[in-house]
Amino acid sequence: MSNLPSAVSWITRSIGYTIALIIILAILVSAGRGRVAGNSVQCIEEVRKPAVAEQSALANAKAFGACLERKNGFLENMMTGATLKMLRALPNAPCKYVGRWKSSKTASGFEINLHGNGEFSARPWSEREFTEVIAGSWAVYENKLVWLYKEGVVWPPDVNRMEITSPESFTLTEMNGSKTNFLRFEKLPPDNCSP
């Protein structure tokens, strides 16, 4: 390297250091994801304990988030920080969304009740679809609708970007990019909703 011009030597070193840094960061992120996954399994077990499991989906998610934050190290908390920050900001069930809604996608639809206390229930329109009622907690955070399910997927929360189309309708952009339209057909009592 001593025979190379100083500019070429500097560029070669910079490229080498950059590649080494990228490799180190990839290893750290991979290890961090592994630790988050392991901590998540332990925290799910804590949340499923009988005394905790009877709480609302939001209370369970907050308990899970607090457990994860406690078990994670600095790097892992950086990786999950945005979700944990969102959970700390909840509950937030704005009164303007409280009501009975019909949601529709291309081939399916649900009747969804968004209650002012932050709880929701959903059932399919069609008998051909599964008939089990889906329940949990809902909230709005930074123009996104957050779904926290009582059963099934506990983590991470289902967060969908909202586009308000009128006072009685809105559209969600799902994680896979598909759109779900919501149309309110009945208002429900406000029950402690957020202003």
C-alpha positions as a Markdown table, in Angstrom:
| # | Residue | x | y | z |
|---|---|---|---|---|
| 1 | Met | 0.0 | 0.0 | 0.0 |
| 2 | Ser | 3.0 | 2.3 | 0.6 |
| 3 | Asn | 3.6 | 2.4 | -3.2 |
| 4 | Leu | 0.0 | 3.6 | -3.9 |
| 5 | Pro | -0.8 | 7.3 | -4.1 |
| 6 | Ser | -2.2 | 8.6 | -0.8 |
| 7 | Ala | -5.7 | 9.2 | -2.4 |
| 8 | Val | -6.0 | 5.6 | -3.6 |
| 9 | Ser | -4.7 | 4.3 | -0.3 |
| 10 | Trp | -7.2 | 6.4 | 1.6 |
| 11 | Ile | -10.1 | 5.2 | -0.7 |
| 12 | Thr | -9.0 | 1.6 | -0.3 |
| 13 | Arg | -8.9 | 1.8 | 3.5 |
| 14 | Ser | -12.3 | 3.6 | 3.6 |
| 15 | Ile | -13.9 | 0.9 | 1.5 |
| 16 | Gly | -12.3 | -1.8 | 3.7 |
| 17 | Tyr | -13.5 | -0.1 | 7.0 |
| 18 | Thr | -17.0 | 0.4 | 5.5 |
| 19 | Ile | -17.3 | -3.3 | 4.6 |
| 20 | Ala | -16.0 | -4.4 | 8.0 |
| 21 | Leu | -18.5 | -2.0 | 9.7 |
| 22 | Ile | -21.4 | -3.4 | 7.6 |
| 23 | Ile | -20.5 | -7.0 | 8.5 |
| 24 | Ile | -20.2 | -6.1 | 12.2 |
| 25 | Leu | -23.6 | -4.3 | 12.1 |
| 26 | Ala | -25.2 | -7.3 | 10.3 |
| 27 | Ile | -23.9 | -9.6 | 13.0 |
| 28 | Leu | -25.1 | -7.4 | 15.8 |
| 29 | Val | -28.6 | -7.0 | 14.3 |
| 30 | Ser | -28.8 | -10.7 | 13.7 |
| 31 | Ala | -27.8 | -11.5 | 17.3 |
| 32 | Gly | -30.2 | -8.7 | 18.5 |
| 33 | Arg | -33.1 | -10.2 | 16.6 |
| 34 | Gly | -32.3 | -13.6 | 18.1 |
| 35 | Arg | -32.3 | -12.2 | 21.6 |
| 36 | Val | -35.6 | -10.3 | 20.9 |
| 37 | Ala | -37.2 | -13.6 | 19.7 |
| 38 | Gly | -36.0 | -15.5 | 22.8 |
| 39 | Asn | -37.1 | -12.7 | 25.1 |
| 40 | Ser | -40.5 | -12.6 | 23.3 |
| 41 | Val | -41.1 | -16.3 | 24.0 |
| 42 | Gln | -40.4 | -15.7 | 27.7 |
| 43 | Cys | -42.6 | -12.6 | 27.8 |
| 44 | Ile | -45.5 | -14.4 | 26.1 |
| 45 | Glu | -45.4 | -17.1 | 28.8 |
| 46 | Glu | -45.5 | -14.3 | 31.4 |
| 47 | Val | -48.5 | -12.7 | 29.8 |
| 48 | Arg | -50.3 | -16.0 | 29.5 |
| 49 | Lys | -50.3 | -16.6 | 33.2 |
| 50 | Pro | -53.9 | -16.9 | 34.5 |
| 51 | Ala | -54.0 | -13.6 | 36.5 |
| 52 | Val | -52.7 | -11.6 | 33.6 |
| 53 | Ala | -54.5 | -13.4 | 30.7 |
| 54 | Glu | -57.9 | -12.1 | 31.9 |
| 55 | Gln | -56.9 | -8.5 | 31.3 |
| 56 | Ser | -57.8 | -6.6 | 28.1 |
| 57 | Ala | -55.7 | -7.1 | 25.0 |
| 58 | Leu | -54.2 | -3.6 | 25.6 |
| 59 | Ala | -53.2 | -4.5 | 29.2 |
| 60 | Asn | -51.6 | -7.7 | 28.0 |
| 61 | Ala | -49.7 | -5.9 | 25.2 |
| 62 | Lys | -48.5 | -3.3 | 27.7 |
| 63 | Ala | -47.4 | -6.1 | 30.1 |
| 64 | Phe | -45.6 | -7.9 | 27.2 |
| 65 | Gly | -43.9 | -4.7 | 26.2 |
| 66 | Ala | -42.7 | -3.9 | 29.7 |
| 67 | Cys | -41.4 | -7.4 | 30.0 |
| 68 | Leu | -39.6 | -7.2 | 26.7 |
| 69 | Glu | -38.1 | -3.8 | 27.6 |
| 70 | Arg | -36.9 | -5.2 | 30.9 |
| 71 | Lys | -35.3 | -8.3 | 29.4 |
| 72 | Asn | -33.8 | -6.6 | 26.3 |
| 73 | Gly | -30.5 | -4.9 | 26.2 |
| 74 | Phe | -29.7 | -1.5 | 24.7 |
| 75 | Leu | -29.5 | -2.8 | 21.1 |
| 76 | Glu | -32.7 | -4.9 | 21.3 |
| 77 | Asn | -34.6 | -1.9 | 22.8 |
| 78 | Met | -33.4 | 0.2 | 20.0 |
| 79 | Met | -34.8 | -2.4 | 17.5 |
| 80 | Thr | -38.2 | -2.5 | 19.3 |
| 81 | Gly | -38.2 | 1.1 | 20.4 |
| 82 | Ala | -40.9 | 2.5 | 18.1 |
| 83 | Thr | -43.4 | -0.3 | 19.0 |
| 84 | Leu | -42.7 | 0.1 | 22.7 |
| 85 | Lys | -43.1 | 3.9 | 22.4 |
| 86 | Met | -46.4 | 3.4 | 20.7 |
| 87 | Leu | -47.7 | 1.1 | 23.5 |
| 88 | Arg | -46.7 | 3.6 | 26.2 |
| 89 | Ala | -48.9 | 6.2 | 24.4 |
| 90 | Leu | -52.0 | 4.0 | 24.5 |
| 91 | Pro | -54.9 | 3.9 | 25.3 |
| 92 | Asn | -56.3 | 6.3 | 22.7 |
| 93 | Ala | -59.8 | 5.4 | 21.4 |
| 94 | Pro | -61.0 | 8.6 | 19.8 |
| 95 | Cys | -64.8 | 9.2 | 20.1 |
| 96 | Lys | -65.1 | 10.0 | 16.3 |
| 97 | Tyr | -64.4 | 6.3 | 15.5 |
| 98 | Val | -66.7 | 4.7 | 18.1 |
| 99 | Gly | -69.5 | 2.8 | 16.4 |
| 100 | Arg | -70.5 | -0.2 | 14.3 |
| 101 | Trp | -68.6 | -0.5 | 11.0 |
| 102 | Lys | -68.7 | -2.6 | 8.0 |
| 103 | Ser | -65.2 | -3.4 | 6.6 |
| 104 | Ser | -64.7 | -4.7 | 3.1 |
| 105 | Lys | -61.9 | -6.2 | 1.1 |
| 106 | Thr | -62.1 | -7.8 | -2.3 |
| 107 | Ala | -63.6 | -11.1 | -1.2 |
| 108 | Ser | -64.5 | -10.7 | 2.4 |
| 109 | Gly | -66.0 | -8.4 | 5.0 |
| 110 | Phe | -66.6 | -8.0 | 8.7 |
| 111 | Glu | -69.0 | -6.2 | 11.0 |
| 112 | Ile | -66.7 | -4.5 | 13.5 |
| 113 | Asn | -67.8 | -2.8 | 16.8 |
| 114 | Leu | -65.3 | -0.2 | 18.0 |
| 115 | His | -66.3 | 0.6 | 21.6 |
| 116 | Gly | -65.3 | 3.8 | 23.4 |
| 117 | Asn | -63.5 | 1.9 | 26.1 |
| 118 | Gly | -61.0 | 0.7 | 23.5 |
| 119 | Glu | -62.3 | -2.8 | 23.0 |
| 120 | Phe | -63.5 | -4.2 | 19.7 |
| 121 | Ser | -65.3 | -7.2 | 18.4 |
| 122 | Ala | -65.5 | -8.4 | 14.8 |
| 123 | Arg | -67.6 | -11.1 | 13.0 |
| 124 | Pro | -67.7 | -12.0 | 9.3 |
| 125 | Trp | -70.7 | -11.0 | 7.2 |
| 126 | Ser | -70.8 | -14.3 | 5.4 |
| 127 | Glu | -71.6 | -17.7 | 6.9 |
| 128 | Arg | -69.1 | -19.2 | 4.5 |
| 129 | Glu | -66.3 | -17.5 | 6.4 |
| 130 | Phe | -65.2 | -18.6 | 9.8 |
| 131 | Thr | -67.8 | -17.8 | 12.4 |
| 132 | Glu | -65.6 | -17.1 | 15.4 |
| 133 | Val | -65.8 | -13.6 | 16.8 |
| 134 | Ile | -62.5 | -11.8 | 16.9 |
| 135 | Ala | -62.0 | -9.5 | 19.9 |
| 136 | Gly | -59.4 | -7.3 | 21.5 |
| 137 | Ser | -58.4 | -3.7 | 21.9 |
| 138 | Trp | -58.1 | -0.9 | 19.3 |
| 139 | Ala | -56.4 | 2.5 | 19.4 |
| 140 | Val | -55.3 | 5.3 | 17.1 |
| 141 | Tyr | -51.6 | 6.3 | 17.2 |
| 142 | Glu | -50.0 | 8.8 | 14.7 |
| 143 | Asn | -52.8 | 8.4 | 12.1 |
| 144 | Lys | -52.6 | 4.6 | 12.3 |
| 145 | Leu | -55.2 | 2.1 | 13.6 |
| 146 | Val | -53.7 | -0.3 | 16.1 |
| 147 | Trp | -55.3 | -3.7 | 16.6 |
| 148 | Leu | -54.3 | -5.8 | 19.7 |
| 149 | Tyr | -55.9 | -9.3 | 19.6 |
| 150 | Lys | -57.1 | -11.1 | 22.7 |
| 151 | Glu | -56.4 | -14.5 | 21.1 |
| 152 | Gly | -54.0 | -15.5 | 18.3 |
| 153 | Val | -51.1 | -13.2 | 17.4 |
| 154 | Val | -50.0 | -11.4 | 20.5 |
| 155 | Trp | -46.9 | -9.6 | 19.1 |
| 156 | Pro | -46.2 | -7.4 | 17.3 |
| 157 | Pro | -49.4 | -5.3 | 17.2 |
| 158 | Asp | -51.3 | -5.1 | 13.9 |
| 159 | Val | -50.7 | -1.4 | 12.9 |
| 160 | Asn | -52.4 | -0.1 | 9.7 |
| 161 | Arg | -52.1 | 3.4 | 8.2 |
| 162 | Met | -55.4 | 5.2 | 8.1 |
| 163 | Glu | -56.8 | 7.5 | 5.4 |
| 164 | Ile | -60.0 | 9.4 | 6.5 |
| 165 | Thr | -62.4 | 9.6 | 3.6 |
| 166 | Ser | -65.4 | 11.2 | 5.5 |
| 167 | Pro | -66.7 | 11.4 | 9.1 |
| 168 | Glu | -68.4 | 8.0 | 8.5 |
| 169 | Ser | -65.7 | 6.2 | 6.5 |
| 170 | Phe | -62.0 | 5.5 | 6.4 |
| 171 | Thr | -59.6 | 3.2 | 4.6 |
| 172 | Leu | -56.8 | 1.1 | 6.1 |
| 173 | Thr | -53.6 | 0.1 | 4.3 |
| 174 | Glu | -52.8 | -3.4 | 5.6 |
| 175 | Met | -49.2 | -4.6 | 6.1 |
| 176 | Asn | -49.3 | -6.4 | 2.8 |
| 177 | Gly | -50.4 | -3.2 | 1.0 |
| 178 | Ser | -54.0 | -4.2 | 0.4 |
| 179 | Lys | -56.8 | -1.7 | 1.3 |
| 180 | Thr | -59.7 | -2.3 | 3.6 |
| 181 | Asn | -62.6 | 0.2 | 3.5 |
| 182 | Phe | -64.7 | 0.9 | 6.7 |
| 183 | Leu | -68.2 | 2.4 | 6.6 |
| 184 | Arg | -70.0 | 3.3 | 9.8 |
| 185 | Phe | -73.6 | 2.2 | 9.9 |
| 186 | Glu | -74.4 | 2.9 | 13.6 |
| 187 | Lys | -73.0 | 5.0 | 16.4 |
| 188 | Leu | -72.4 | 3.4 | 19.8 |
| 189 | Pro | -72.3 | 5.1 | 23.2 |
| 190 | Pro | -69.0 | 6.9 | 23.8 |
| 191 | Asp | -68.1 | 4.9 | 27.0 |
| 192 | Asn | -64.9 | 6.8 | 28.1 |
| 193 | Cys | -63.6 | 7.4 | 24.6 |
| 194 | Ser | -60.8 | 9.9 | 24.0 |
| 195 | Pro | -61.7 | 13.3 | 22.8 |
